[in-house]
Amino acid sequence: MVLFTSINNLANVNNGAAFRRRKLFIPPSTRQPMFKYGEDEDDRSFLSLIENGSVFEEEEDISDTASVSTSRSLPESLSSAHTNEDQESFHSWLVEEHNRRISEIEEEEDMLNANIYGHRGRRRSSITSSKYSQGWEDFMKIKTNYIHESYVLFRHATPLIITFILEHFFSIVCLIVVGKLGTDELAAVSLATMTSTITFAIFEGIATSLDTLCPQAVGARNYEMMSLYVQRCIMFSWTVFIPCGLFWWFSPYFLKYIIDNENVVHLTSTFLRILILGAPAYIFFENSKRFLQSQGIFEAGTGVLFISAPINIGLSWFLVWNSKFGLGYIGSPIATVINFWIMSILLVLYVRFIDGKKCWFGIASIKDIFSDWGQIGHLALPGVVMIESEYLAYEIMTLFASYFGTTALAAQSAVASIASIAYMVPFAVSIAASTRIANFIGGQNLAGSLISTKVAMLGALVASSTNCLILFTFRTHLAHIFTDDPKVVNLIENLLHPLVAILQIFDGIASVNSGILRAQGLQKIGGLINFIAYYAFALPLALILSKVMGYKLYGLWIGVGSGMLIIALSTFFVILFSDWDQIFMQAGLLNESDDDDDNEL
């Protein structure tokens, strides 16, 4: 009953102000026809009234402009001959909108509470409206420095590191619990885990669209749009999962062409079919984490996983090995499904009873949720490419390693696992930095954006260098965690010392730089760089060095590492020469033009 009550409350919270149909406020000239209202002459886009983006035409256009200005709030200066004047006018308009939104919220709550509480309404409103300002940084006005931003980055990244490592731990639990059932079971769960990891990476990539949308909305204090963005992204992801779920269900028809062992094919497909039931919960959890992270709440996922991780271990053992109630092999995917739903439910309860509810404006209408999916897709597609590029590159490396014998395959699997865990550190820094920078961008705060960007790049160097030092120093201990075979241990040590250890620096810098690009809304550039670096250069080079030139695993890592270096350098120069004026303008338009064409003007 507590859970259902919580969900009901979350669905209806802030009903008085939920998804208000506000009048659309038109920005000044941006040299881009961003708005179109209808087919009538008076409903044309604002910039269609402007000749060459700056100078009004003669009387007909002036009359049009007057018609528009009487029904829509416009800044005083509409035409500007120079870009810098456009930028100043646009920024002034954003400040006006920022202040207008807060005033509008307070006025609406004054009226609402006056109706409910009578003469006590004014006092009550001051309490309820404080949720929009209490504990929140005004990213439009805040003045920061390098020390403060370094502290914020460290404080936000630390719980994320723990969260990502715990999430990575779930697949290892499946391997350990099921592996002792037999060789076929171990092979099947390994293949199923690899398939699910690659598939889930698609939805992690889609969720990265929220790394741009939600923090920028928070920075602009457009909180209700953040609530809508999350709901759209969840529904968008669930829709995309339909073909993925069908592929999992009919996986036996595809796997039989790859695997000769019929029993392994059957066990793998069984695992995937059961896991279909948990995929919606996993997608919900990943998107909901972004909802909280955008508000600066980074410890929620860590707390949830600290509870769910031991439950997952105990449940996996119970459902697989318990003599009375154990189900054997299928107990592992069932435990995973239950764990995903527990994680999602705990996150809902966290928002309901602890923190994060202030940015939840109830479940939006179906029309709102299913609108503007192009906006999500535009950011999601390059995000998917960025994440999948590296995921698939590691899997392809493991496939190549199988041609060099059992020892090489075992060593590659161990080193890839070590590198994947180490990657969680800069990836956490990437998410924390992306959120912070996007907050400043949403608030149109150039100084804060530049400082937090520089701190993030320095944090990338520190985090990746730490990884390098740990892998270099503890290579022997790390090798013995995976195996006691002297040949495999020796090969792992030689790979870590110093090749893979050094490559962690490039990989970490590339990861954080990609996060900065997400904050800027430049996923498209990041996705293109990742795809070209890995698949047009790194993997072909890895194949040549490993097989043609005979360097085997060393050739694989040199080839892929060169791709990491290219990504790190390319993204660095993209960030170095960023057009911040354009980034701020796009962010401002995104957060202020949140109503669709069907809204009342």
QUIMO-V321462 format. One record per residue. N is the residue number from 1. PHI is phi in whole degrees, -180 to 180 (* if undefined). BURIAL is + if it has 16 or more other ideal C-beta (glycine too) atoms within 10 Angstrom, else -. Layout:
# QUIMO-V321462
n,phi,burial
N,PHI,BURIAL
N,PHI,BURIAL
This chain:
# QUIMO-V321462
n,phi,burial
1,*,-
2,-61,-
3,-63,-
4,-65,-
5,-63,-
6,-64,+
7,-63,-
8,-64,-
9,-65,-
10,-66,+
11,-69,-
12,-122,-
13,-66,+
14,59,+
15,-60,-
16,-63,-
17,-122,+
18,-67,+
19,48,+
20,-65,-
21,-85,-
22,-87,-
23,-65,-
24,-82,+
25,-102,+
26,-93,+
27,-78,+
28,-71,+
29,-55,+
30,-125,+
31,63,-
32,-136,-
33,-73,-
34,-81,+
35,-125,+
36,-143,-
37,-108,+
38,175,-
39,-94,-
40,-70,-
41,-62,-
42,-79,-
43,-106,-
44,-71,+
45,-64,-
46,-58,+
47,-75,+
48,-71,-
49,-85,+
50,-115,+
51,-87,-
52,57,-
53,76,+
54,-142,+
55,-108,-
56,-69,-
57,-76,-
58,-74,-
59,-55,-
60,-62,-
61,-72,-
62,-65,-
63,-67,-
64,-59,+
65,-63,+
66,-62,-
67,-63,-
68,-67,+
69,-67,-
70,-75,-
71,-110,-
72,-138,-
73,-76,-
74,-122,+
75,-68,+
76,-64,-
77,-92,-
78,-102,+
79,-117,+
80,-141,+
81,-85,-
82,-127,-
83,-62,-
84,-66,-
85,-69,-
86,-59,+
87,-64,+
88,-65,-
89,-64,+
90,-64,+
91,-65,+
92,-62,-
93,-63,+
94,-65,+
95,-63,-
96,-60,-
97,-65,+
98,-59,+
99,-70,-
100,-62,-
101,-64,+
102,-65,-
103,-64,-
104,-64,-
105,-62,+
106,-67,+
107,-65,-
108,-64,-
109,-72,+
110,-60,+
111,-66,-
112,-63,+
113,-73,+
114,-66,-
115,-69,-
116,-86,-
117,-109,-
118,66,-
119,-65,-
120,-86,-
121,-59,+
122,-62,-
123,-68,-
124,-64,+
125,-62,+
126,-64,-
127,-80,-
128,-69,+
129,-72,+
130,-64,-
131,-65,+
132,-84,+
133,-126,-
134,-68,-
135,79,-
136,-105,+
137,-87,+
138,-87,-
139,-70,+
140,-80,+
141,-115,-
142,-64,-
143,-110,-
144,-122,+
145,-148,-
146,-67,-
147,-67,-
148,-65,-
149,-67,+
150,-65,+
151,-64,-
152,-63,+
153,-62,+
154,-65,-
155,-66,-
156,-81,+
157,-75,+
158,-58,+
159,-65,+
160,-67,+
161,-59,+
162,-63,+
163,-60,+
164,-67,+
165,-67,-
166,-65,+
167,-63,+
168,-65,-
169,-71,-
170,-62,+
171,-67,+
172,-67,-
173,-61,+
174,-60,+
175,-65,-
176,-69,-
177,-68,+
178,-86,+
179,-56,-
180,-83,-
181,-74,+
182,158,-
183,-66,-
184,-62,+
185,-64,+
186,-64,+
187,-63,+
188,-67,+
189,-69,+
190,-66,+
191,-67,+
192,-66,+
193,-64,+
194,-62,+
195,-64,+
196,-67,+
197,-63,+
198,-64,-
199,-68,+
200,-65,+
201,-62,+
202,-60,+
203,-81,+
204,-66,+
205,-66,+
206,-63,+
207,-64,+
208,-65,+
209,-60,+
210,-73,+
211,-64,+
212,-93,+
213,-68,+
214,-70,+
215,-62,+
216,-65,+
217,-65,+
218,-65,+
219,-61,+
220,-88,+
221,59,+
222,-100,+
223,-66,+
224,-68,+
225,-69,+
226,-63,+
227,-60,+
228,-72,+
229,-56,+
230,-64,+
231,-64,+
232,-63,+
233,-66,+
234,-62,+
235,-66,+
236,-60,+
237,-67,+
238,-60,+
239,-67,-
240,-65,+
241,-70,+
242,-55,-
243,-66,-
244,-65,+
245,-64,+
246,-65,-
247,-63,-
248,-62,+
249,-66,-
250,-99,-
251,-59,+
252,-57,+
253,-72,-
254,-99,-
255,-67,+
256,-66,-
257,-85,-
258,-107,-
259,-116,+
260,-81,-
261,-78,-
262,-65,-
263,-66,-
264,-65,+
265,-61,+
266,-63,-
267,-66,+
268,-64,+
269,-66,+
270,-63,+
271,-60,+
272,-66,+
273,-63,+
274,-68,+
275,-67,+
276,-55,+
277,-67,+
278,-96,+
279,-60,+
280,-58,+
281,-68,+
282,-62,+
283,-62,+
284,-60,+
285,-64,+
286,-63,+
287,-73,+
288,-67,+
289,-58,+
290,-64,+
291,-58,+
292,-78,+
293,-62,+
294,-65,+
295,-90,+
296,84,+
297,-101,+
298,-100,+
299,-87,+
300,-63,+
301,-61,+
302,-64,+
303,-62,+
304,-63,+
305,-72,+
306,-64,-
307,-84,-
308,-76,+
309,-62,+
310,-63,-
311,-62,-
312,-64,+
313,-63,+
314,-64,-
315,-68,+
316,-62,+
317,-62,+
318,-63,-
319,-75,+
320,-96,+
321,-112,+
322,-60,-
323,-66,-
324,-99,-
325,-109,-
326,-63,-
327,-108,-
328,78,-
329,-57,+
330,-70,+
331,-65,+
332,-67,+
333,-66,+
334,-64,+
335,-63,+
336,-65,+
337,-61,+
338,-60,+
339,-63,+
340,-61,+
341,-71,+
342,-62,+
343,-59,+
344,-66,+
345,-64,+
346,-63,+
347,-69,+
348,-62,+
349,-64,+
350,-62,+
351,-64,+
352,-69,+
353,-111,-
354,-117,-
355,-160,-
356,108,+
357,-70,+
358,-66,+
359,-104,+
360,-104,+
361,-113,+
362,85,+
363,-73,+
364,-74,+
365,-70,-
366,-58,-
367,-62,-
368,-69,+
369,-65,+
370,-92,-
371,-101,+
372,58,+
373,-68,-
374,-62,-
375,-64,+
376,-66,+
377,-63,-
378,-61,-
379,-89,+
380,-73,+
381,-59,+
382,-65,+
383,-64,+
384,-63,+
385,-62,+
386,-62,+
387,-79,+
388,-65,+
389,-56,+
390,-77,+
391,-58,+
392,-69,-
393,-60,+
394,-66,+
395,-67,-
396,-66,+
397,-60,+
398,-64,-
399,-64,-
400,-61,+
401,-64,+
402,-64,-
403,-77,-
404,-102,+
405,107,-
406,-64,-
407,-62,+
408,-64,+
409,-65,+
410,-63,+
411,-66,+
412,-63,+
413,-61,+
414,-67,+
415,-66,+
416,-63,+
417,-65,+
418,-62,+
419,-64,+
420,-65,+
421,-66,+
422,-62,+
423,-64,+
424,-61,+
425,-69,+
426,-66,+
427,-65,+
428,-64,+
429,-61,+
430,-61,+
431,-66,+
432,-63,+
433,-67,+
434,-59,+
435,-63,+
436,-66,+
437,-64,+
438,-64,+
439,-59,+
440,-67,+
441,-64,+
442,-61,+
443,-85,+
444,59,+
445,-105,+
446,-67,-
447,-61,-
448,-64,+
449,-62,+
450,-67,-
451,-66,+
452,-67,+
453,-66,+
454,-64,-
455,-64,+
456,-63,+
457,-67,+
458,-68,-
459,-62,+
460,-63,+
461,-66,-
462,-66,+
463,-64,+
464,-70,+
465,-67,-
466,-63,+
467,-58,+
468,-59,+
469,-65,-
470,-66,+
471,-65,+
472,-69,-
473,-77,-
474,-108,-
475,-60,+
476,-69,-
477,-64,-
478,-65,+
479,-64,+
480,-72,-
481,-66,-
482,-93,+
483,-162,+
484,-111,-
485,-66,-
486,-60,-
487,-68,-
488,-68,+
489,-59,+
490,-63,-
491,-68,+
492,-62,+
493,-61,+
494,-67,+
495,-72,+
496,-74,+
497,-115,-
498,-111,-
499,-56,-
500,-66,+
501,-62,+
502,-68,+
503,-64,+
504,-63,+
505,-66,+
506,-66,+
507,-65,+
508,-66,+
509,-64,+
510,-61,+
511,-64,+
512,-69,+
513,-61,+
514,-64,+
515,-64,+
516,-64,+
517,-64,+
518,-64,+
519,-62,+
520,-80,+
521,79,+
522,-108,+
523,-58,+
524,-61,+
525,-67,+
526,-62,+
527,-63,+
528,-65,-
529,-62,+
530,-60,+
531,-64,-
532,-66,+
533,-62,+
534,-80,+
535,-100,-
536,-97,-
537,-130,-
538,-65,+
539,-67,+
540,-59,-
541,-65,+
542,-61,+
543,-65,-
544,-66,-
545,-66,+
546,-79,+
547,-99,-
548,-73,-
549,-92,-
550,80,-
551,-86,+
552,53,+
553,-63,+
554,-63,+
555,-65,+
556,-60,+
557,-73,+
558,-64,+
559,-63,+
560,-67,+
561,-63,+
562,-65,+
563,-65,+
564,-60,+
565,-64,+
566,-63,+
567,-63,+
568,-61,+
569,-71,+
570,-63,+
571,-65,+
572,-61,+
573,-72,-
574,-62,+
575,-67,+
576,-61,-
577,-107,-
578,-63,+
579,-90,-
580,-65,-
581,-61,-
582,-66,-
583,-61,+
584,-68,+
585,-66,+
586,-62,+
587,-65,+
588,-65,+
589,-63,+
590,-62,+
591,-88,+
592,-100,+
593,-100,-
594,-89,+
595,-93,+
596,-86,-
597,-64,-
598,-83,-
599,-70,-
600,-75,-
601,-98,-
